[in-house]
Amino acid sequence: MRLSAIWKACLLAAGICSAAMAVYHFWMPYQFDWTSKLRATPPAIAWGSFMINFCFSVLLVWAAAMTILAAFRWTKQDAVTLCTVWGMGVFWVLNAGYQALFPMPLPENLRAVGWFLLGFAVLVAFLYAVAIAVGLSTISRAANS
C-alpha cells in the first residue's frame, strides 16, 4: 500500500471518528438531562456547562473537518496540514491519558461505556500517530533525496 493511501485512510477515519464524537457531544446534555441536573447550581455554572460543551463540540467539528481536508493534502503537507494532524493527535493522546488516569464515574452497569470511550480515544490517537509517522517518513525521504 502506498504511503499516500495510508495517510488518507488514517486521516479520513480519524476525521470521521472526531466528527462523530463532536456530534455526540452536541447531544450529550440532552441524553444526560443536564437541565434538571444543573437546576440546583448557580445559573452561571449551568450556563457555563452548556457553553463549554457547545464550544468544545464546535471546535471538534472544525478540527474533524480540517483533518478530513488534510487527508486529501498529501502533496501539500504544509504547516497548516501538519499542525492540524499533530494537534489532533496530541488532543486524542491527552484525551485517552486523562480517561485512563481519571475514569468517568459511571455506575457498575455502565462500566462498559467507560471502556468503550477509552478504547475509542486510543484508536483515534493511533490513527493520528500512524498518519504522523507516514508524514514524517515522507518528509525524511524527500530531504534525503
GROMACS elastic network, one bead per residue, 0.5 to 0.9 nm:
[ bonds ]
;  ai    aj funct       b0    kb
    1     4     6  0.83713   500
    1     5     6  0.65963   500
    1     6     6  0.70390   500
    2     5     6  0.53209   500
    2     6     6  0.66005   500
    2     7     6  0.88235   500
    3     6     6  0.50946   500
    3     7     6  0.61517   500
    3     8     6  0.85737   500
    3   134     6  0.63527   500
    3   135     6  0.83463   500
    3   137     6  0.89281   500
    3   138     6  0.79250   500
    4     7     6  0.50190   500
    4     8     6  0.60976   500
    4     9     6  0.85647   500
    4    71     6  0.88169   500
    4    74     6  0.61772   500
    4    75     6  0.86570   500
    4   134     6  0.81303   500
    4   135     6  0.87522   500
    5     8     6  0.50766   500
    5     9     6  0.60003   500
    5    10     6  0.84607   500
    6     9     6  0.51849   500
    6    10     6  0.59900   500
    6    11     6  0.84064   500
    6   130     6  0.80968   500
    6   131     6  0.71441   500
    6   134     6  0.75334   500
    7    10     6  0.54422   500
    7    11     6  0.61202   500
    7    12     6  0.84632   500
    7    71     6  0.64464   500
    7    72     6  0.87850   500
    7    74     6  0.73979   500
    7   130     6  0.76355   500
    7   132     6  0.81752   500
    7   134     6  0.64409   500
    7   135     6  0.73270   500
    8    11     6  0.53205   500
    8    12     6  0.59209   500
    8    13     6  0.84628   500
    8    68     6  0.84404   500
    8    70     6  0.80828   500
    8    72     6  0.64192   500
    8    73     6  0.85565   500
    8    74     6  0.76239   500
    8   131     6  0.80089   500
    9    12     6  0.52291   500
    9    13     6  0.60976   500
    9    14     6  0.84651   500
    9    71     6  0.74528   500
    9   127     6  0.88016   500
    9   131     6  0.87159   500
   10    13     6  0.52646   500
   10    14     6  0.59946   500
   10    15     6  0.84453   500
   10    71     6  0.78913   500
   10   124     6  0.88775   500
   10   126     6  0.88352   500
   10   127     6  0.51014   500
   10   128     6  0.67493   500
   10   129     6  0.89547   500
   10   130     6  0.70251   500
   10   131     6  0.59912   500
   11    15     6  0.57818   500
   11    16     6  0.83404   500
   11    67     6  0.60860   500
   11    68     6  0.61913   500
   11    69     6  0.87475   500
   11    70     6  0.71857   500
   11    71     6  0.51436   500
   11    72     6  0.88503   500
   11    85     6  0.80999   500
   11   127     6  0.68505   500
   11   128     6  0.66671   500
   11   131     6  0.66233   500
   12    15     6  0.51083   500
   12    16     6  0.60909   500
   12    17     6  0.85283   500
   12    67     6  0.72016   500
   12    68     6  0.52890   500
   12    69     6  0.85273   500
   12    70     6  0.85965   500
   12    71     6  0.59675   500
   12    72     6  0.87729   500
   13    16     6  0.51936   500
   13    17     6  0.61070   500
   13    18     6  0.85339   500
   13    68     6  0.84093   500
   13   124     6  0.80313   500
   13   127     6  0.74196   500
   14    17     6  0.51039   500
   14    18     6  0.60273   500
   14    19     6  0.85185   500
   14    64     6  0.76942   500
   14    67     6  0.74173   500
   14    68     6  0.80498   500
   14   123     6  0.85209   500
   14   124     6  0.54499   500
   14   125     6  0.80614   500
   14   126     6  0.88823   500
   14   127     6  0.59099   500
   14   128     6  0.66346   500
   15    18     6  0.50504   500
   15    19     6  0.60653   500
   15    20     6  0.85064   500
   15    61     6  0.88987   500
   15    63     6  0.78579   500
   15    65     6  0.66121   500
   15    66     6  0.78878   500
   15    67     6  0.51869   500
   15    68     6  0.52375   500
   15    69     6  0.88590   500
   15    71     6  0.86565   500
   15   124     6  0.86972   500
   16    19     6  0.50477   500
   16    20     6  0.60884   500
   16    21     6  0.86566   500
   16    64     6  0.67815   500
   16    65     6  0.84475   500
   16    67     6  0.87343   500
   16    68     6  0.75641   500
   17    20     6  0.50144   500
   17    21     6  0.62761   500
   17    22     6  0.86709   500
   17    64     6  0.80094   500
   17   120     6  0.83735   500
   17   124     6  0.69680   500
   18    21     6  0.51427   500
   18    22     6  0.62808   500
   18    23     6  0.87714   500
   18    60     6  0.66530   500
   18    61     6  0.72239   500
   18    63     6  0.78496   500
   18    64     6  0.53433   500
   18    65     6  0.88570   500
   18    67     6  0.88248   500
   18   124     6  0.77181   500
   19    23     6  0.62330   500
   19    24     6  0.85615   500
   19    57     6  0.88670   500
   19    60     6  0.67033   500
   19    61     6  0.52735   500
   19    62     6  0.83888   500
   19    63     6  0.82348   500
   19    64     6  0.52614   500
   19    65     6  0.75339   500
   20    23     6  0.51407   500
   20    24     6  0.61741   500
   20    25     6  0.86564   500
   20    61     6  0.84941   500
   20    64     6  0.89205   500
   21    25     6  0.61947   500
   21    26     6  0.87900   500
   21    57     6  0.81653   500
   21    60     6  0.78842   500
   21    61     6  0.85638   500
   22    25     6  0.50473   500
   22    26     6  0.64447   500
   22    27     6  0.88858   500
   22    56     6  0.78762   500
   22    58     6  0.72205   500
   22    59     6  0.82731   500
   22    60     6  0.54757   500
   22    61     6  0.56417   500
   22    64     6  0.84673   500
   23    26     6  0.51721   500
   23    27     6  0.65929   500
   23    28     6  0.87096   500
   23    57     6  0.70729   500
   23    60     6  0.89108   500
   23    61     6  0.77109   500
   24    27     6  0.51528   500
   24    28     6  0.59076   500
   24    57     6  0.84448   500
   25    29     6  0.74646   500
   25    53     6  0.68919   500
   25    54     6  0.76621   500
   25    56     6  0.81552   500
   25    57     6  0.58457   500
   26    29     6  0.71288   500
   26    30     6  0.84418   500
   26    53     6  0.73966   500
   26    54     6  0.63834   500
   26    57     6  0.61041   500
   26    58     6  0.85363   500
   27    30     6  0.56687   500
   27    31     6  0.63310   500
   27    32     6  0.89632   500
   28    32     6  0.61465   500
   28    33     6  0.82385   500
   28    34     6  0.85221   500
   28    53     6  0.88771   500
   29    32     6  0.54032   500
   29    33     6  0.57782   500
   29    34     6  0.51170   500
   29    35     6  0.77065   500
   29    50     6  0.74062   500
   29    53     6  0.82651   500
   30    34     6  0.64048   500
   30    35     6  0.78842   500
   31    34     6  0.80146   500
   32    35     6  0.87182   500
   32    37     6  0.82588   500
   33    36     6  0.59334   500
   33    37     6  0.64220   500
   33    38     6  0.87144   500
   34    38     6  0.57088   500
   34    39     6  0.82705   500
   34    46     6  0.83013   500
   34    49     6  0.87906   500
   34    50     6  0.83376   500
   35    38     6  0.54248   500
   35    39     6  0.61732   500
   35    46     6  0.77996   500
   36    39     6  0.51890   500
   36    40     6  0.82051   500
   37    40     6  0.72602   500
   37    41     6  0.84672   500
   38    41     6  0.53297   500
   38    42     6  0.81979   500
   38    43     6  0.83468   500
   38    45     6  0.81444   500
   38    46     6  0.55906   500
   38    49     6  0.88265   500
   39    42     6  0.78457   500
   39    43     6  0.78170   500
   39    46     6  0.74153   500
   40    43     6  0.85159   500
   40    46     6  0.88854   500
   41    44     6  0.82099   500
   41    45     6  0.64468   500
   41    46     6  0.63675   500
   42    45     6  0.54782   500
   42    46     6  0.65375   500
   42    47     6  0.87877   500
   43    46     6  0.51008   500
   43    47     6  0.60207   500
   43    48     6  0.83785   500
   44    47     6  0.50726   500
   44    48     6  0.58907   500
   44    49     6  0.85309   500
   45    49     6  0.60717   500
   45    50     6  0.87279   500
   46    49     6  0.52208   500
   46    50     6  0.65854   500
   46    51     6  0.86737   500
   47    50     6  0.53558   500
   47    51     6  0.60655   500
   47    52     6  0.85798   500
   48    52     6  0.58328   500
   48    53     6  0.83240   500
   49    52     6  0.53545   500
   49    53     6  0.62005   500
   49    54     6  0.85369   500
   50    53     6  0.52269   500
   50    54     6  0.59976   500
   50    55     6  0.85667   500
   51    54     6  0.50414   500
   51    55     6  0.60391   500
   51    56     6  0.84004   500
   52    55     6  0.52086   500
   52    56     6  0.59726   500
   52    57     6  0.84752   500
   53    56     6  0.50772   500
   53    57     6  0.60871   500
   53    58     6  0.86640   500
   54    57     6  0.50925   500
   54    58     6  0.62643   500
   54    59     6  0.86951   500
   55    58     6  0.50626   500
   55    59     6  0.61580   500
   55    60     6  0.85249   500
   56    59     6  0.51531   500
   56    60     6  0.60920   500
   56    61     6  0.86297   500
   57    60     6  0.50757   500
   57    61     6  0.61775   500
   57    62     6  0.85994   500
   58    61     6  0.51570   500
   58    62     6  0.62300   500
   58    63     6  0.86614   500
   59    62     6  0.50069   500
   59    63     6  0.60845   500
   59    64     6  0.84724   500
   60    63     6  0.50133   500
   60    64     6  0.59536   500
   60    65     6  0.84920   500
   61    64     6  0.50565   500
   61    65     6  0.61740   500
   61    66     6  0.86155   500
   62    65     6  0.51370   500
   62    66     6  0.62195   500
   62    67     6  0.86234   500
   63    67     6  0.60893   500
   63    68     6  0.86395   500
   63    84     6  0.72198   500
   63    87     6  0.89748   500
   63    88     6  0.72281   500
   64    68     6  0.62615   500
   64    69     6  0.86325   500
   64    88     6  0.84602   500
   65    68     6  0.51026   500
   65    69     6  0.62224   500
   65    70     6  0.85518   500
   66    69     6  0.50035   500
   66    70     6  0.60486   500
   66    71     6  0.86774   500
   66    81     6  0.78789   500
   66    84     6  0.67496   500
   66    85     6  0.85356   500
   67    71     6  0.63246   500
   67    81     6  0.79220   500
   67    84     6  0.65415   500
   67    85     6  0.64366   500
   67    88     6  0.80139   500
   68    71     6  0.51368   500
   68    72     6  0.71250   500
   69    72     6  0.55198   500
   69    73     6  0.66947   500
   69    81     6  0.82812   500
   70    74     6  0.73308   500
   70    76     6  0.87849   500
   70    77     6  0.80136   500
   70    80     6  0.87357   500
   70    81     6  0.54464   500
   70    82     6  0.80685   500
   70    84     6  0.76873   500
   70    85     6  0.74675   500
   71    74     6  0.66736   500
   71    81     6  0.88306   500
   72    75     6  0.82418   500
   72    76     6  0.88096   500
   73    76     6  0.50701   500
   73    77     6  0.62519   500
   73    78     6  0.86058   500
   73    81     6  0.74147   500
   74    77     6  0.59109   500
   74   135     6  0.84150   500
   75    78     6  0.89182   500
   76    81     6  0.78210   500
   77    80     6  0.79427   500
   77    81     6  0.56628   500
   77    82     6  0.61604   500
   77   135     6  0.78503   500
   77   139     6  0.87778   500
   78    81     6  0.53951   500
   78    82     6  0.61737   500
   78    83     6  0.84817   500
   79    82     6  0.51829   500
   79    83     6  0.58078   500
   79    84     6  0.83494   500
   80    83     6  0.51849   500
   80    84     6  0.60503   500
   80    85     6  0.86713   500
   81    84     6  0.52154   500
   81    85     6  0.63469   500
   81    86     6  0.86512   500
   82    85     6  0.51714   500
   82    86     6  0.59913   500
   82    87     6  0.82455   500
   82   132     6  0.81107   500
   82   135     6  0.82826   500
   83    86     6  0.50850   500
   83    87     6  0.56209   500
   83    88     6  0.82615   500
   84    87     6  0.51171   500
   84    88     6  0.60284   500
   84    89     6  0.83616   500
   85    88     6  0.53439   500
   85    89     6  0.60155   500
   85    90     6  0.86216   500
   85   128     6  0.65795   500
   85   129     6  0.87987   500
   85   131     6  0.77387   500
   85   132     6  0.69755   500
   86    90     6  0.61191   500
   86    91     6  0.85179   500
   86   128     6  0.75410   500
   86   129     6  0.83434   500
   86   132     6  0.69276   500
   87    90     6  0.51856   500
   87    91     6  0.61292   500
   87    92     6  0.87713   500
   88    92     6  0.62221   500
   88    93     6  0.85624   500
   88   125     6  0.81093   500
   88   128     6  0.72750   500
   89    92     6  0.53475   500
   89    93     6  0.62342   500
   89    94     6  0.86406   500
   89   124     6  0.79508   500
   89   125     6  0.54871   500
   89   126     6  0.80902   500
   89   127     6  0.82179   500
   89   128     6  0.50031   500
   89   129     6  0.63942   500
   89   132     6  0.82016   500
   90    93     6  0.50928   500
   90    94     6  0.60945   500
   90    95     6  0.84352   500
   90   125     6  0.76481   500
   90   128     6  0.86587   500
   91    94     6  0.52325   500
   91    95     6  0.60458   500
   91    96     6  0.86802   500
   91   125     6  0.80439   500
   92    96     6  0.60530   500
   92    97     6  0.83788   500
   92   121     6  0.57901   500
   92   122     6  0.72329   500
   92   123     6  0.89001   500
   92   124     6  0.65567   500
   92   126     6  0.87160   500
   92   128     6  0.83779   500
   93    96     6  0.51990   500
   93    97     6  0.60323   500
   93    98     6  0.85264   500
   93   121     6  0.73171   500
   93   122     6  0.70342   500
   93   124     6  0.85402   500
   93   125     6  0.54360   500
   93   126     6  0.84643   500
   94    98     6  0.59521   500
   94    99     6  0.84976   500
   94   121     6  0.89915   500
   94   125     6  0.89413   500
   95    98     6  0.52749   500
   95    99     6  0.62811   500
   95   100     6  0.86552   500
   95   118     6  0.82524   500
   95   121     6  0.64314   500
   95   122     6  0.84512   500
   95   125     6  0.87714   500
   96    99     6  0.51784   500
   96   100     6  0.61178   500
   96   101     6  0.86379   500
   96   117     6  0.84862   500
   96   118     6  0.57383   500
   96   119     6  0.79221   500
   96   120     6  0.83481   500
   96   121     6  0.50909   500
   96   122     6  0.57070   500
   96   125     6  0.78562   500
   97   100     6  0.50680   500
   97   101     6  0.61264   500
   97   102     6  0.83276   500
   97   118     6  0.86044   500
   97   121     6  0.88639   500
   97   122     6  0.86931   500
   98   101     6  0.51632   500
   98   102     6  0.56616   500
   98   103     6  0.75478   500
   99   102     6  0.51025   500
   99   104     6  0.68086   500
   99   114     6  0.82403   500
   99   117     6  0.82144   500
   99   118     6  0.61006   500
   99   121     6  0.86849   500
  100   103     6  0.57986   500
  100   118     6  0.69812   500
  102   105     6  0.85540   500
  103   106     6  0.84608   500
  103   114     6  0.69965   500
  103   115     6  0.88287   500
  103   118     6  0.85568   500
  104   111     6  0.89127   500
  104   114     6  0.62957   500
  105   111     6  0.86311   500
  105   114     6  0.83752   500
  106   109     6  0.79970   500
  106   110     6  0.59454   500
  106   111     6  0.60248   500
  106   113     6  0.82780   500
  106   114     6  0.73608   500
  107   110     6  0.54745   500
  107   111     6  0.64393   500
  108   111     6  0.51546   500
  108   112     6  0.84491   500
  109   112     6  0.76035   500
  110   113     6  0.54720   500
  110   114     6  0.72756   500
  111   114     6  0.53904   500
  111   115     6  0.67053   500
  111   116     6  0.88547   500
  112   115     6  0.50452   500
  112   116     6  0.60835   500
  112   117     6  0.86357   500
  113   117     6  0.61776   500
  113   118     6  0.86128   500
  114   117     6  0.51950   500
  114   118     6  0.62273   500
  114   119     6  0.85590   500
  115   118     6  0.51205   500
  115   119     6  0.60267   500
  115   120     6  0.84492   500
  116   119     6  0.50440   500
  116   120     6  0.59728   500
  116   121     6  0.86245   500
  117   121     6  0.62536   500
  117   122     6  0.86526   500
  118   121     6  0.51877   500
  118   122     6  0.62359   500
  118   123     6  0.86125   500
  119   122     6  0.50426   500
  119   123     6  0.60451   500
  119   124     6  0.86116   500
  120   123     6  0.51125   500
  120   124     6  0.62224   500
  120   125     6  0.85472   500
  121   124     6  0.52347   500
  121   125     6  0.60430   500
  121   126     6  0.84897   500
  122   125     6  0.50852   500
  122   126     6  0.60720   500
  122   127     6  0.87041   500
  123   126     6  0.50328   500
  123   127     6  0.63175   500
  123   128     6  0.88276   500
  124   127     6  0.50397   500
  124   128     6  0.63866   500
  124   129     6  0.85865   500
  125   128     6  0.52113   500
  125   129     6  0.61023   500
  125   130     6  0.87132   500
  126   130     6  0.61629   500
  126   131     6  0.86029   500
  127   130     6  0.52893   500
  127   131     6  0.63490   500
  127   132     6  0.86861   500
  128   131     6  0.50671   500
  128   132     6  0.60813   500
  128   133     6  0.85759   500
  129   132     6  0.50164   500
  129   133     6  0.60900   500
  129   134     6  0.85684   500
  130   133     6  0.50525   500
  130   134     6  0.61454   500
  130   135     6  0.85148   500
  131   134     6  0.51117   500
  131   135     6  0.60555   500
  131   136     6  0.85643   500
  132   135     6  0.50038   500
  132   136     6  0.60569   500
  132   137     6  0.84491   500
  133   136     6  0.51462   500
  133   137     6  0.60435   500
  133   138     6  0.85991   500
  134   137     6  0.50459   500
  134   138     6  0.62164   500
  134   139     6  0.86787   500
  135   138     6  0.51768   500
  135   139     6  0.62359   500
  135   140     6  0.85812   500
  136   139     6  0.50656   500
  136   140     6  0.60109   500
  136   141     6  0.85151   500
  137   140     6  0.50944   500
  137   141     6  0.61329   500
  137   142     6  0.86201   500
  138   141     6  0.50728   500
  138   142     6  0.61528   500
  138   143     6  0.85915   500
  139   142     6  0.51331   500
  139   143     6  0.61848   500
  139   144     6  0.87053   500
  140   143     6  0.51337   500
  140   144     6  0.62711   500
  140   145     6  0.88078   500
  141   144     6  0.51862   500
  141   145     6  0.63177   500
  142   145     6  0.53607   500
